[in-house]
Amino acid sequence: MPPGTVREALAEFLGTFVLIIFGVGVVAQVVLSGQASGTYLSINIGWGLAVTMGCYVAGGVSGAHLNPAVTIALAAHRGFDWRKVAPYIVAQFAGAFVASVVVYLTYHEALNAFDGGVRQIVGAHGTAGIWATYPQPFLSTFPGGVIDQVVGTALLVGVIFGITDTRNSAPSPGVVPIVVGLLVLTIGATFGFNSGYAINPARDFAPRLFTAIAGWGSDVFRAGHAWWWVPIVGPVLGGFIGGWVYDVFVGRRFPAAS
């Protein structure tokens, strides 16, 4: 792997680590306190700020994709080198996994106090949802769940394309992470009810894998009618669609320079 790609992958690892440690951390605080130390609103704010902090950590080196769906969309629509896609995605998954471990170690005693040491996926003492997303009982895996993830990620990537398009009303580069964080907060506040707005394969699969290893068992992959694949496939499709829609309606419509 070229040294430049190694440097960028390391930045993606740390940026995704920061994203997940704050994002999963805020959910842990809300759940384990019985909502005495936070609510769904604070979860949305926490995830939005987590994205902002991750972008500030990695943006200057890797561009702070922090999300395989974003990386693939940038390769498909913005000329990002396809040879870097795999290293970026591996780094994102690794950063999310390590962050999951750190949250678990930090909140281990609180977990034991909450569930008596018996790890449960759902129910009054279910805690697997601290790390990964699970659908509401009414939500189908397909088409409902896939549509949910496609729409959420299409909004994420399409608006990111608008935010970062210098031909458009783009904010200054130093402000972009704040605006992207507000975008994630907005998606959570409007499209989080169905399944918790994963909109990021690394954010969902790596923490889910951690829970399977750390005591919740392989049922984390069977729960929600085998929900686990939806936050992988849906975001990749949604990211591609969102980038395409932006380019069709806006990105290819700017007047030619005189």
N, C-alpha and C positions, 0 to 999 in steps of 0.2 A: 504494500500500500504506500503511495507517495507520501512524503513527510507532511505536505500541505493537507492531505486528506486526513491523516492521523490527527493533526492539530484541530481540524474542524470537527472530527468525530469526538474528540475529547471535550470540546466545547459543547457539542450536542449532549453528551453524557451528563455534564455538570448542569447545563441549563434544564434538561429534563428532570434531573434529580431535584433541583430547586422547585420546579413546577409541581412535582408529585409530593415532595415532602410537605410543602405548605398546603396543597390541595387535599391530600389524604389526611393530613394533620387536622385541618379544620373540621372534616367530617368526624374524625375520631373524637375531637373535643365535644362536638354537639351530641353525638350518639352516647358516648360513655358518661356524659354528665346528665343524661336524660333531658336534654335541651335546657338545662339550667345555665349552661355557658355557651349559648348560641342557638340559632334557629336556621331554618332553610335560607333566610336572607343572608345570614352571616356565612353560610356555605357558599352561596353565589358570590358574595364579596370576596371571600377567601380564595376561591378558585380564580376569580378575575385578577386579583392581586398576585396570585401565584404565577399566572401566565406573564404578567408584567415583570416580575422579578426574574423569572427564567429568561425572558427576552433580554433584559439588561445584562444578565450574566454572560450569555452566549452570543448575542447579536453581532458584536464587532468582529467575531472570528468566523462563525458558521452561518450567520443569518438567522439563527434561533428558530429553526423549523419546529423542533420539540414535538413533532407529530408526524408519523409516517404518511398520513393522508396529505399533509401539507407538502412534504418532500416529493411525493409522487406527483401531485398536482403541479408543482413548480417544474419538475422534469418534463411533464407532458405539455405544459403551456408556456413556460418561461425560459426554456433552454438550460435548466439546471442539468449538470452532467450526470447522465444515467449511471456512469461508473461509480458515482459517489452515493447513489441511492442506498445500496445495501449497507455500506459502512455507517451511514447516517442512521438507518433504521435499527441496526444492531446496537448502536450507541444509545439511541432513544429507549429501546427496550431495557438495556442494561441499567441506565440511569433510573428508570422507573422501578425496576426490581430492587435496586440497592436502597432507594428512598423508602420503599415499602418495608424493608427490613429495619431501617432506622426508626420509622414511625412505630413499628411493632415493639421494638426494644424500649422505646421511650414511654409507650403507653401500656407496657405489659402488665404492670401491677393494676392499673386502672381497668384493663380488660378482665383480669381475674376477679376484681371486685364487682364488676358488672355482671359477668356470666358464671361466676364460681369456677372458672377454669374449664368449663365445658364449651367448646367452640361450636356455635350454631350459625347456620347460614341465614335463616329467616326466623320470624317470630319476635316475641317481646324482647328476647335477649339475643337476637341475631346480630352478628357483628361483621359478617363477610362483606356486607355492603359498605363498610368503611373503606375498603380497598378497591372493590370493583362494583360495577353497576349491575342491577337486576331489574327486570321489568315489573310493572304493576300487574296484578293478577289478570286484569282484563286485556292486556296487550298481547297480541299474537306475535310469534317470532317472525312469520312472514304471512301477509305483507306488512302488518302494522309496525313491527319493530324495525324492519329494514327501512321502511319509509321514514320512520322517526330519525334514524341515524343518517340517512341520506340527506334529509332536509336540514338537520342541524349542522352537518358538516359542509353542505353546500353553502349555507349562510356564512359559516366561518370562513371558508376559503374565498368565496366570491367577494365578501366585504374586505378581507385582507388584501385581495388584489386591488380593490379600489383604494384602500388606505395607503398602499405602497406604490401606487401608480403616480409617478412624478408629473405626468401630463394632466392629471386630475387635481383635485383639491387636497393633495397629500399634505399631512402635517410634517413638520421638520423631523428628521430621523430620530432625534433624541426623544421626541414625544410619541413616536409610533408605538413603543411597548405599552404606554398608558392607554392609548386608544384601542389596541388589540385586547388588552385586559378588560376594558369596558365592553368590548364586543362579546367576550366570553361571558361576562356577567349578564349581559342582555340575553344571550342565548339561554343561559340557565334560568333566568327569570321568566322566560316566555315559552321555552320548549324543554324544560327539565322534568315535567311531571310524569311523562310516560315511563321513562327509564333512567333518569339521572344524567342525561346529556354527556355520554362518554366522548363522542366526536373525536376520538383519538385512539387508534389501536394500541399504542404503547401504554397509554394511561390506563387502559382497561385490562389487557391481557397479562402484562407483566405482574401487576399487583394480584390478579386472580391466580396466576401460577404460584405466586408466593403463598397465598392463603391455602392452596392445595397442599403445599409442602409443610406449612407451619401449624397444621392442626385442624383445619376445616375439612380436609379430605377432598377426594376427587369429585364429590357431589357438587362442588362449585362449578364444574363443567356440565353438570346435568340439570342444575336448578334453572327455573324459568324456561322449561322446555328446551334445554340445551342452548341457552341464550348466548353463550360465550362467543360464538362466531359472528354474531350480528354486529357488535362494536368493532369488528375487524373489517368485514366486507362492506358494511354500510358506509363507514367513513371514507374508505378508499373510493367507492363509487361517488359518494357525495362530493368529495373534494374535487374529483375530475369534473363532475357536472357543474359545480359552483364556479370553477375557473372558466369553463367553457361558456357558461351563461354570461359572466361578466364581459368576456371578450366579445361575444356576439352583440350584446346590447350597448356596451360602452367602450371596451378596450380597442375595438377596431373602428370606432366612429369618430375619433378625433380628427379635426381638419388637418390637412397637410400643411406643413410649415411653409411659410411664404419665403 
